[in-house]
Amino acid sequence: MNHRLYARAVAAALALSLSVAGIASAQMSHGGGHGAAMSIGQPGDASAVGRTIEITMHDNYYEPETLSVSEGETVRFLVKNAGAIVHEFNIATAEMHKAHEAEMQMLVDHGVLMPDRIDRAAAEKMKTSMGHGMHAAGNSLLLEPGQSGELIWRFADAKDLEFACNVPGHYQAGMMGDFRKAN
C-alpha cells in the first residue's frame, strides 16, 4: 500500500472511530435521551397520576405548545400523531434534544425511520447487528401517522424543560414546546 493511500485509510478510520465515540458519548450524557432516573424526572407510576394532558402532534407543531407542570407532579400524556409523517414526543432539555439528534439520524441512516412509518424489521436488524435499535424510553414516544400513545412522567422540575420532536429537521423547523413551572 503506498504511503498516501495508507494515510487516507488511517484518517478515514480515525474519523469513523471519533464519530462512533461521539455518538456513544451523546448517548451516555443523557441516558441515551431515554431512560432511567434523570435530573429532569423519571417515568411515572400510573397509580400516582394527578392529571392527564392530551397532546396532538401536527406536522411541525404541537397542540398545546406550552404546558405548566409542578415539581414532583406525575402526569399522563395522551399523545396523538395527527400529522402525515412520523413524529416524536420527547421530554428533555434543549441540550439533551441536541444530543438525541444523532440517535434519530442513526435510525434514518439504517432504514428504521421512514417519513411515514417505522420499519420494525429494520429496527430488529439494527438491534441484532449493533446491540440497540428503536428507543424504548420512558421520556419519549415515536408515533406513526394516526397512532396514539401514552407516556407517564414524574417531573423533578420544569426548569429548562421542553417537549420536542427529534426526527431529523423537525426540531429545527420549530416542532417543540415549553414546560413552565406551575404557580
C-alpha positions in Angstrom: 0.0 0.0 0.0 1.5 3.3 -0.9 2.1 6.0 1.8 -0.6 8.4 0.5 -3.3 5.7 0.4 -2.2 4.4 3.8 -2.5 7.9 5.3 -6.0 8.3 3.8 -7.1 4.9 5.2 -5.8 5.8 8.7 -7.5 9.2 8.5 -10.8 7.6 7.5 -10.6 5.0 10.3 -9.8 7.8 12.8 -12.8 9.9 11.6 -15.1 6.9 11.9 -13.9 6.0 15.4 -14.4 9.6 16.5 -17.9 9.8 15.1 -18.8 6.5 16.8 -17.3 7.8 20.1 -19.3 11.0 19.7 -22.5 9.1 19.3 -21.7 6.9 22.3 -20.8 10.0 24.3 -24.1 11.6 23.4 -26.0 8.5 24.4 -24.2 8.4 27.8 -24.5 12.1 28.5 -28.3 12.0 28.6 -29.1 8.4 29.3 -29.4 7.9 25.6 -32.1 10.5 25.6 -34.1 7.8 27.2 -34.3 6.1 30.3 -33.8 5.8 33.9 -34.0 8.5 36.5 -32.7 11.7 35.1 -32.5 15.1 36.8 -35.5 16.1 34.7 -37.7 13.4 36.2 -38.4 9.8 35.6 -41.1 7.5 34.2 -44.1 7.7 36.5 -46.3 5.2 38.1 -49.9 5.1 36.8 -51.3 4.9 40.3 -49.6 8.3 41.1 -51.1 10.2 38.0 -52.6 13.5 39.2 -53.9 14.6 35.8 -54.0 13.7 32.1 -52.9 16.1 29.3 -53.8 15.4 25.7 -51.2 16.4 23.1 -51.8 16.5 19.4 -48.7 16.3 17.1 -49.3 18.1 13.8 -46.7 18.4 11.0 -44.2 20.8 12.6 -46.1 21.8 15.8 -47.8 20.5 19.0 -51.1 21.4 20.4 -50.9 22.8 23.0 -47.5 24.5 22.6 -46.9 25.3 26.3 -47.6 23.2 29.4 -47.5 24.0 33.1 -46.3 21.3 35.5 -45.3 21.2 39.2 -42.2 19.8 40.7 -43.0 16.2 41.8 -46.2 16.0 39.7 -46.9 12.8 37.8 -48.7 13.5 34.5 -50.2 11.1 32.0 -49.7 12.4 28.4 -52.1 11.0 25.8 -50.3 11.8 22.5 -51.8 11.5 19.1 -49.9 11.9 15.8 -52.4 13.8 13.6 -49.6 14.6 11.0 -48.8 12.8 7.8 -45.3 11.8 8.9 -43.6 10.1 11.9 -43.3 12.3 14.9 -41.8 12.1 18.4 -42.9 13.4 21.8 -39.7 13.7 23.9 -39.3 15.3 27.3 -35.8 16.7 27.8 -33.7 19.8 28.0 -32.5 21.6 24.8 -29.0 20.1 25.3 -30.5 16.6 25.6 -32.6 17.1 22.4 -29.4 18.2 20.6 -27.6 15.0 21.7 -30.6 12.9 20.7 -30.4 14.1 17.1 -27.5 11.8 16.4 -29.5 8.8 17.6 -32.5 9.8 15.5 -30.3 10.3 12.4 -28.9 6.8 13.0 -32.4 5.4 12.8 -32.9 7.2 9.4 -29.5 6.0 8.2 -30.3 2.4 9.0 -33.7 2.5 7.3 -35.7 2.2 10.6 -37.2 5.6 10.5 -39.1 6.4 7.2 -41.0 9.6 6.6 -44.4 7.9 7.1 -43.6 4.8 9.0 -41.3 2.9 11.3 -39.7 -0.2 9.8 -39.8 -2.7 12.7 -37.8 -5.3 10.7 -35.0 -2.8 10.1 -35.1 -1.9 13.8 -34.7 -5.6 14.8 -31.8 -6.0 12.3 -30.2 -2.9 13.7 -30.6 -4.3 17.3 -29.1 -7.6 16.2 -26.1 -6.0 14.5 -25.4 -3.1 16.8 -26.9 -4.1 20.1 -29.6 -1.5 20.1 -32.4 -0.4 17.8 -35.6 1.5 18.5 -35.7 3.7 21.6 -37.9 2.3 24.3 -37.6 5.3 26.5 -39.7 6.4 29.4 -39.4 10.1 28.3 -40.2 9.6 24.6 -42.9 8.3 22.2 -42.2 7.8 18.5 -45.5 7.5 16.6 -46.5 6.8 13.0 -49.2 9.0 11.4 -52.6 8.2 13.0 -51.1 6.4 16.0 -51.7 7.4 19.6 -49.6 6.6 22.7 -49.3 7.2 26.4 -46.4 8.4 28.4 -46.5 8.8 32.2 -43.8 11.1 33.6 -42.9 12.3 37.1 -41.3 15.7 36.9 -38.3 16.6 39.1 -38.5 20.3 37.9 -39.9 22.1 34.9 -36.9 24.5 34.6 -35.4 24.4 31.2 -37.6 21.5 30.0 -39.0 21.2 26.5 -41.1 18.7 24.7 -39.9 18.2 21.1 -39.8 16.1 18.0 -36.2 15.0 17.2 -37.0 13.4 13.9 -34.2 15.0 11.7 -35.2 18.5 10.8 -38.3 18.7 12.9 -36.9 20.4 16.0 -35.1 22.9 13.7 -38.4 23.6 12.0 -39.9 24.6 15.3 -41.6 21.4 16.4 -41.1 21.9 20.1 -42.9 23.4 23.1 -42.0 24.5 26.6 -42.8 23.3 30.1 -43.4 26.0 32.6 -43.4 25.7 36.3 -46.9 25.9 37.6 -47.7 28.6 40.2 
